[in-house]
């Protein structure tokens, strides 16, 4: 499997791509090409061109959750691509209207409109999106230290309810050596995600993780997260996006943290 970072908050010294506080990863698994998330703007399109990646070959866009820093780029994708055979895979809540106070924080294209533009696959259950990659679906609460907190409101029917971002999910890639996890923001808890990926893939050998951990301050939760990661003997850690420098530095005291920026290529 090859993964290329199209969008991240950070860029590398002497590599002249642009960044934004968002996520988009280009992934190849044998003959299948897919995207995880579409960033906040058209930047994933511009960076893919600069990196020499042809998104015409992408058959599936997986959405990690419905926040606009992961979905807003879909607007620009469909402005440039009118092929309606593209599949979009997400949790059933991913394309509901979400907001904080009066500020919309959801995809600019919601469920009904998306159904007209693509093959929209909404699932709470795990789905194979390629030979070795599984969309995990809804992540259950497994541990006691990663309790979900509401982020604004979500429209359900005619009512607005607290949004616990239950649409947050991730990808798991499995090969003969073990499994690798690819996340968007980990609102559901990075350890919950890893533990569920082990269950879905029927493999306890977690070799690497890349993506947002949604951790901002060095708290007791961070200490327990580090303990969990160490316990699972995870060798390749690429915390990024919504993982603060303070948290990455704290993890790095115990486990080596790898740098992430636009243009990073990982081969697993």
N, C-alpha and C positions, 0 to 999 in steps of 0.2 A: 504494500500500500504506500502511495505517495500522498503527502499532505503539503499544500502550499498556503501560507498565510497571505490572503488578499487584503484583509482589513484587520487592523489592531490599533489600540491606542498609541503604540510605540513604533518607531522606525529605527533602523540601524545607522550607525556612523558610516558615512561614505556610500550609502545605498540610497539613491534619490527617488524613493517612492513616498507617497503621502500616507499619512495615518489619520484616523478619526476615532473618537471613543465609541467603538462599535466592533462587530465581529463578522468576518466572512472567511471561510476556508474552502479551498478547492481540493478535492480528494479524488484520487484514482485508485480503484481496486480492480486489477486485471483489466477487463474491457469496459468497465463501468466508470463513468465520470459523474461526480455529483458535487453539489455545494452544501455546506452547512452554513445557513444564514446569509443574508444579503446586505448587511451593514445598514448605515443610516442614509446614505446618499448614492450617487452613481459612482462612488470611488472604487467599489469592487470591480466595476466594469473597466474603469480607466487603468487600475493597477493590473488587472488581468491582461490587458493589451500590452502594457509596459513590460510585463513578465513573460510575454509570448505565449499566453495560455488562451486557447480557443474555446470559449464558452459555448459555441455551437454544439460541441460534443457532450455537453451536460444533459443528462436525461432526467435528473431528479434534483430538486432543491428541498433539503430538509430544514425545517425551522425549529430551533431549539426552544423558543417561546415567543409570545406575541409582542414583546416590547419593541418600540420603534427603532432602537439601535441595532436590531437584528432583522427587521422586516421592512423598513422604509425604502430600502434599495429595490424592493420588488416593483415599485412604481416605475423606476427608471429601466428596470429589466424589461418590463412589458411595453414600455415606450419604444424600445429598440428591437424587441423580439416578439413577433406575433404568431409564433408557432404554438398551437394549442395542444401539442402532444407532450409538453413538459409536465412532469408530475411534481406536485408539492405535497410533502408529507409533514404532518404536524399533529399535535394533540387537538381534540375538539374545541378546546377553549382558546386556542392560539389566535384566532381571528375574530374574537369578540371585541367589542369596544371597551377600551381601558383608559382611565384618566386619573390624574391627581388634581384635586380641586377642579379648575376649569381647563386644565391642560391635558390634551389628548396625548397618550403615550403608546398608542397601538399602531398597528399597520395601517397605512393610508388606504389599502385595499382590503375590505372585509370579506367574510365568507361567501356571501351570495354573488358578489362581483367576481371573486376568484374562481368560482365554479364555471363561469363563462369563459375564463381565460386559460384554464389548465385542467389537468386531471388532478383534482384535489382529493387527497387521501387523509382523512382525519381518524386517528386511532388512539385509544388509551392503552392498547396492547402492543407488545413488541412486534416489529415488522422487519423482515429482511429487506434491505434496500440495495444490496449487492451480494456477491458470493460470500464475502466474509464480514460484512458490516450490518449491524442490527440497530434500528431505531428502537430505543428502549420504551417509548410510551410513557405512561404516567408513573412517576417515581414514588414508591410508598415510603412512609415514615418508618425507618428501621431503627435508628439510634435515638437516644434521649437528649442529645446535646445540639441537634440541628433542627430546632423547632421553626416552622415557617412563620413569617410575620407578614401581615398584609402590606401590599404596596399599592396604595390608592384604591380605586373602585373598578368594578367590572359590570357591564350591563348583561343581565340574564333575564330574557324575556322583556318585560317592561320595568324591571327593577334594577337598581344599582346595589351591589353587594360588595363587601370587602374582597379584594383580590389577593388570594394567597398564592397566586402564580402556580397553580397546580398543573398548568400547561408546560412548565419547565421540564425539559428532558435532555437527552444526550445520545451520542452514538457509541457503540462498542465494536471495535474491530478485533476479530479473533483469528490467530494463525496457530501453527503447530507449537509455538513457544509459549503462548498465553494470550492475554487480552490487553488492549489499549483503549483508553476512554477519551472521547472528544466532546467537550462541553461548550455551551454558550455562556451562561452566567451562573449555573448551579444554585439557583434560588431554592431548589429542593434539597440542597446540602451536598457538597462534594462527596462526603463519605456515604451518604444515602445512595447517591448515584453509583459509586463504585461497588457498594455491597449488592445493589440490585443487578448491576451488570454481571457480577460473579454468578448470581442466581440464574439470570437469563441465559448466560453463555455456558453454564455448568462447568465453570473453570475458576479456580481460586487464584490463579497466577496472574496478578496484575503487574504489567511491565512498565506502563507509561500512561501519563495523563497530560492532556493539553486543554487549555481553555480558562474561562473565568471561574474563580472559586467563590465569588461574592463575599469576600472577607476584607475588612477595612482597618480594623484596629487589633493590636496584639492582646486578645482577651483569653479567657479560659476556654472558650470554644476553639480558638486557634490552637491552644496547647493540646486539646483533645484531638483536633484534626491532625496535628503533627504526629501525635502518638499513634493514631490510626494509620497514617501513611507509612510510618516507620515499621509498625507491626506487620503491614502487608508487603514490606520489602520492595517498595516501588522505586525503581532505579532512575526512571526518566520523568522528571516533573517540570512542566512548562506552565506554571500559573501565570495568567495574564489578564488583560481586559479589566474586569472589575475586581482585581486582586491588588491591593495597595502595595506600595514599595515597602512599607513597614511590615506587612504580613509576609511578603516574599523574603525580606531580610530575616525575619524570625524563623521561617521554615528553613532557610539556608544555613542557619546555625546547626541544624540537626541533619538535614538532607540536602544534597546539592540541587540547587534550582537553576534551570537553564533559561537563558534570555530568549524572549519572544519579540519579534518585530515583523513589519510587513516585508515579505520576500523570503521569510524563513521557509526552508524545505525540510521535511522530516520523511525519512523512509523507514517504515516499520515492516 
